[in-house]
């Protein structure tokens, strides 16, 4: 069995797709922004080294905050880190 990508949806409607591309982990984000003029979607892409544990931890912190809408506990961040580690070396 081979995992090719993982899709995650946060409580606030934000979504992420995490996958491996050669020696990098790619995180595609779809961020919902609520404003005066309605709802807008913003797309973003983060690229993380598949070999750098520190980059992966930092990406997990940012991903957790983006998808959950708040700064989480160490356990919350660890859940996202496990997803990212699925594609790490």
Secondary structure, DSSP 8 states (H G I E B T S, - for coil): ----EEEEE-TTS-EEEEEEETTEEEEEEEEEEEETTEEEEEEEEEEEESS-HHHHHHHHHHHHHHHHSS---HHHHHHHHHHHHTT--
